[in-house]
Amino acid sequence: MKKLKLIPTLLVKYLLIISYSLFCLVFKINPNKVTFASYRSNTIKDNLAYVNEEIVRNYPSYNRCYIFKKFNSTLLGKVSYIIHMIKACFHLASSRYFIIDDYYFPIYVIKPRRGMDVIQLWHSAGALKKFGLSTVGKPFGPSHAYLNHVNIHGNYTKAYVSSSEVIPFFAEAFGMQKEKIYPLGIPRTDYFFDEGTIEELYLSFYEAYPELKDKKLLLYAPTFRGKSHYQESFKLPFDVKYMSANLKDEYALLIHLHPYMQSELEIDADGFTYLIHNTYTIQEFLALADILVTDYSTVFFDYSLLNKPMIFYPYDLKQYRRERDFYYSYEDIIPGPIVTNTELLVKVISESSFEKREINRFRDRFFDYQDGKASERIVEHIFEQ
């Protein structure tokens, strides 16, 4: 049965190998070509966008190509994505630099040409929940049968992370040598150090939501739940009506869902809760928020750079640990209080007793640099090494 399930994967694998081999016969590597690729969205964003902007500013002689297509798990979506991956094989065959920010199937089934770099700008900062090869044998992770045919996270020549602290975990997850993983920072966190842009953000946000101008903003940003592109059903794990009744005079709740989550979550227009789709990036939400509420989403690593309080609401911790697990003890690593029900969540928010020294220690542990120049360092390292 397992072998039968792998047949579609194997068919696509060999289709891509044949396509890539033909492209290699016809085309040479263009030494000035940089290709950005992702299946996380249809447009360039986050780490890739910041690196791209740095190249535009300081290395304009490089030709930049973009192949972005968000995966759609319908039959038509899968066929469309196979065509997209064949196109990706052309760019893999002809690019000097191929830069990604997540899992990217074509890279794992071909043999990259000598003289080209496959660069991983992983989308998460720090290291908390296990991923990649660290999840083999877990319900969340790949099977051994799959790994026999697809070298997941293989073929990277460089990866960039937030600190030397997390290099061993990324080396394990990617099956890479530690020497090829560089703690130069997370490009998208450069946003937090751009005071002018953040001032513009506040002006535009309160122009769009003038009723929130005198409110403190709570941001709820949960992690993705599901496997690969397939999301599990999601409902808010706390009582919004209770929160509204106790906090509405002083606070408003913003909800930001993971990019993979196509939840049918519905929110009543109660003047307290706001589910905002596709208008603001996660970096913008973090900059706006006065308090972050999350569970296992690694956005709290980014948020620590802002030295603002955070609360952790791991309502399914035992299940999540069993299905995926963590690199650290969850209870020991997080820089903020754990709450397990709505009443306690409201109490912690109302009392506002947060220990900022704990956040500072956490930030210094997981960011070797805190200067807003991660994109500059990484691009210089890629081109000047």
Secondary structure as GFF3:
##gff-version 3
##sequence-region A 1 385
A	DSSP	alpha_helix	2	26	.	.	.	ID=ss1
A	DSSP	beta_strand	30	38	.	.	.	ID=ss2
A	DSSP	alpha_helix	46	58	.	.	.	ID=ss3
A	DSSP	beta_strand	63	68	.	.	.	ID=ss4
A	DSSP	alpha_helix	75	94	.	.	.	ID=ss5
A	DSSP	beta_strand	95	100	.	.	.	ID=ss6
A	DSSP	alpha_helix	105	109	.	.	.	ID=ss7
A	DSSP	beta_strand	117	120	.	.	.	ID=ss8
A	DSSP	three_ten_helix	132	135	.	.	.	ID=ss9
A	DSSP	alpha_helix	144	147	.	.	.	ID=ss10
A	DSSP	beta_strand	158	160	.	.	.	ID=ss11
A	DSSP	three_ten_helix	164	166	.	.	.	ID=ss12
A	DSSP	alpha_helix	167	174	.	.	.	ID=ss13
A	DSSP	three_ten_helix	178	180	.	.	.	ID=ss14
A	DSSP	beta_strand	181	182	.	.	.	ID=ss15
A	DSSP	three_ten_helix	187	193	.	.	.	ID=ss16
A	DSSP	alpha_helix	195	208	.	.	.	ID=ss17
A	DSSP	three_ten_helix	210	212	.	.	.	ID=ss18
A	DSSP	beta_strand	216	220	.	.	.	ID=ss19
A	DSSP	beta_strand	226	227	.	.	.	ID=ss20
A	DSSP	beta_strand	230	231	.	.	.	ID=ss21
A	DSSP	alpha_helix	240	247	.	.	.	ID=ss22
A	DSSP	beta_strand	251	255	.	.	.	ID=ss23
A	DSSP	beta_strand	273	275	.	.	.	ID=ss24
A	DSSP	alpha_helix	282	288	.	.	.	ID=ss25
A	DSSP	beta_strand	291	294	.	.	.	ID=ss26
A	DSSP	alpha_helix	299	304	.	.	.	ID=ss27
A	DSSP	beta_strand	310	312	.	.	.	ID=ss28
A	DSSP	alpha_helix	317	323	.	.	.	ID=ss29
A	DSSP	alpha_helix	330	333	.	.	.	ID=ss30
A	DSSP	alpha_helix	342	351	.	.	.	ID=ss31
A	DSSP	alpha_helix	356	366	.	.	.	ID=ss32
A	DSSP	alpha_helix	374	384	.	.	.	ID=ss33
###
